[in-house]
Amino acid sequence: MPVRTKICCIQDEDELHVAIRAGAHLVGFVGRGCSGPEVIDDDGRIAQLAHTVPPGVGATLLVRGTDPDEIAQRAQRTHASVLQLIDPLTEEAHRALRRAVPTVRVLSVIHVQGPEAVFQARDQARWADALLLDSGSPADGVFGGTGRTHDWSISAEIVASVPVPVWLAGGLGPHNLAEAWDQVHPFGMDVCSGLRTDGRLDPTKVAAFGAVARTLG
C-alpha cells in the first residue's frame, strides 16, 4: 500500500487546495500554544478551513495541553477529525477524551530525542490511534516545525515495536523522502517546512513530494 502523506501547517484556503490537489491523506492546522510561524486561530481560520476539508481527508488539529475537556471542546469548535496531541496524556485523560469525542482519531506525538523515545512510544501506543515521530525539543519550547531530522534508527525501532500506525515527521522533503522510507518504513510521512518557500506552501515542492511518495510502499 502506498505511503500516506500529511501536509501540515496549512494557513489559508490556497494552501489547503494545494495540499488536497496533491492527494494528502491528512492536512494539519497548527493551533494556539504550538510552536512555529504557522500558528493560526482555532475559532477563526482553523474552524473555517477544516469545515471545507473534503470527505476522505483528515482535518488535523495540532493541540497542546493535557486537559481532556478543553481538548475535546477545541476539536468540536474546529471541526477537527484528527487530534495531534503535542503533549503526552495519561491513560485517564485519554479515556476521558475518547468519551467526549469518540469519533475523533488521536495522533500522539513522540519527540524523538534519544532512546527513551521508544519507551514513550510504547506507552502512548496503548491508547492512541497512531503515533507521530517528530524532532521537537519540549524542554526548549520547540514542539514541531523544526525542519530538522532526528535519529531514524530510533524511529525504525519504534515502528517495529508498537501495534499502531506510525507517521514520520521532522526535516522531510522531496530530497530525502525515499531515504527516510527505506530506513524507517513508516505508515505515513508528515511534512511542513520542507515544502515551503519564503514561508508559503510551494506547489512545485508539493508536487515533487507527492510524486516521490507515490513510488513508495
C-alpha positions in Angstrom: 0.0 0.0 0.0 1.4 3.4 -0.9 2.7 5.6 1.9 0.2 8.0 3.4 1.0 11.7 3.3 0.2 14.6 5.7 0.8 18.2 4.7 0.9 20.3 7.8 0.9 24.0 8.8 -1.9 24.9 6.4 -2.6 28.6 6.8 -5.3 29.5 4.3 -7.6 28.3 1.5 -4.9 28.5 -1.2 -2.6 26.2 0.8 -5.4 23.9 1.6 -6.3 23.5 -2.0 -2.7 22.8 -3.0 -2.4 20.1 -0.3 -5.7 18.4 -1.3 -4.9 18.5 -5.0 -1.6 16.8 -4.2 -3.5 13.9 -2.6 -2.7 14.5 1.0 -4.4 12.0 3.3 -4.2 14.4 6.3 -3.9 18.2 6.4 -2.7 19.8 9.6 -3.7 23.1 11.2 -1.3 24.4 14.0 -3.5 25.6 16.9 -2.6 28.1 19.6 0.1 27.2 22.0 2.1 25.3 19.5 5.5 26.5 18.1 6.2 27.7 14.6 5.2 30.7 12.4 2.2 28.9 11.0 0.1 29.1 14.2 -3.4 30.2 13.3 -6.6 31.0 15.3 -8.7 28.0 16.4 -12.1 29.6 16.2 -11.5 31.7 13.2 -9.4 30.3 10.4 -9.0 26.7 11.5 -12.7 26.2 12.0 -13.4 27.8 8.6 -10.8 25.8 6.8 -11.4 22.4 8.5 -15.1 22.7 7.7 -14.2 22.7 4.0 -11.9 19.7 4.1 -13.5 17.0 1.8 -14.5 13.5 2.9 -11.6 11.1 3.0 -9.1 13.7 4.1 -8.4 14.1 7.8 -8.6 17.6 9.2 -5.9 17.5 11.9 -5.7 20.0 14.7 -2.3 20.3 16.4 -3.0 21.0 20.1 -1.1 21.4 23.2 -2.3 20.7 26.8 -3.4 17.8 28.8 -7.0 18.7 29.9 -9.2 16.3 28.0 -12.3 18.5 28.3 -10.5 21.5 26.8 -9.0 19.4 24.0 -12.4 17.9 23.2 -14.0 21.4 23.1 -11.3 22.6 20.7 -11.9 19.6 18.5 -15.6 20.3 18.4 -15.2 24.0 17.7 -12.7 23.5 14.9 -14.5 20.5 13.1 -11.3 18.5 13.5 -11.5 14.8 12.7 -8.0 14.1 14.0 -6.3 15.5 17.1 -2.5 15.6 17.0 -1.6 15.7 20.7 1.7 17.5 21.2 1.8 16.7 25.0 1.5 13.1 26.4 -1.7 12.3 28.1 -2.3 9.9 31.0 -4.5 6.9 30.5 -7.3 8.5 32.4 -7.1 11.6 30.2 -7.1 9.5 27.1 -10.2 7.7 28.2 -12.0 10.9 29.1 -11.1 12.3 25.7 -12.5 9.2 24.0 -15.7 9.6 25.8 -16.0 13.3 24.9 -15.2 12.9 21.1 -15.5 9.2 20.3 -15.3 9.7 16.5 -12.2 11.8 16.5 -8.9 9.9 15.9 -6.0 10.6 18.2 -2.5 11.0 16.9 0.1 11.2 19.7 3.4 13.0 19.1 6.6 11.5 20.3 9.6 13.9 20.3 12.5 11.7 19.3 15.5 13.0 21.2 17.1 9.7 22.2 16.4 6.0 23.0 13.9 6.9 25.7 11.5 7.8 22.9 11.0 4.1 22.3 9.5 3.7 25.8 7.4 6.8 25.5 6.1 5.5 22.2 5.1 2.1 23.6 3.3 3.9 26.5 1.3 6.2 24.2 0.5 3.4 21.7 -1.6 1.8 24.4 -4.3 4.4 23.9 -3.6 6.4 20.7 -4.9 5.5 17.2 -1.5 6.3 15.8 1.8 8.0 16.7 3.8 10.8 15.0 7.5 10.9 15.5 8.9 14.4 15.3 12.1 16.3 16.1 10.8 18.7 18.7 12.5 19.7 22.0 9.8 20.4 24.6 12.4 21.5 27.2 13.4 24.3 24.8 9.8 25.2 24.0 10.0 23.7 20.5 7.2 21.3 19.7 7.5 20.9 15.9 8.1 22.6 12.6 11.8 22.4 13.2 12.9 21.5 9.7 15.4 19.0 11.4 15.6 15.3 11.1 16.2 13.1 14.1 17.8 9.6 14.6 15.8 7.5 12.2 17.2 4.3 13.7 15.2 5.1 16.8 12.1 5.8 14.6 12.6 2.4 12.9 12.8 0.7 16.3 9.5 2.4 17.3 7.8 1.3 14.1 8.8 -2.3 14.7 7.7 -2.3 18.4 4.3 -0.7 18.5 0.9 -2.1 17.3 -0.4 1.2 15.9 0.4 3.1 12.7 3.4 5.5 12.9 3.8 8.7 11.0 7.3 10.1 10.5 8.0 13.9 10.6 10.9 16.2 11.0 13.0 17.7 8.3 11.4 15.7 5.5 11.1 16.8 1.9 11.3 15.5 -1.7 15.1 15.3 -1.3 15.1 12.7 1.5 11.7 11.1 1.5 12.8 7.9 -0.2 15.8 7.6 2.2 13.5 8.0 5.2 11.1 5.4 3.9 14.0 2.9 3.3 15.3 3.4 6.8 12.0 3.7 8.8 9.1 2.2 6.8 6.5 4.3 8.5 2.8 4.2 7.8 2.9 7.9 6.7 5.1 10.9 6.1 4.4 14.4 7.6 5.9 17.5 6.0 5.7 21.2 6.9 8.7 23.4 6.4 10.2 21.1 3.7 7.5 22.1 1.3 7.7 25.9 1.8 9.4 28.7 0.0 9.5 32.1 1.8 7.0 30.8 4.3 4.4 29.7 1.8 3.5 26.2 0.7 5.2 25.8 -2.7 3.1 23.9 -5.3 6.3 22.8 -7.1 7.7 21.2 -4.0 4.4 19.7 -3.0 4.1 18.1 -6.5 7.6 16.7 -6.2 6.8 15.4 -2.7 3.7 13.7 -3.9 5.5 12.2 -6.9 8.1 10.6 -4.7 5.5 9.4 -2.1 3.6 7.6 -4.9 6.7 5.5 -5.7 7.0 4.2 -2.1 5.1 1.4 -0.3 
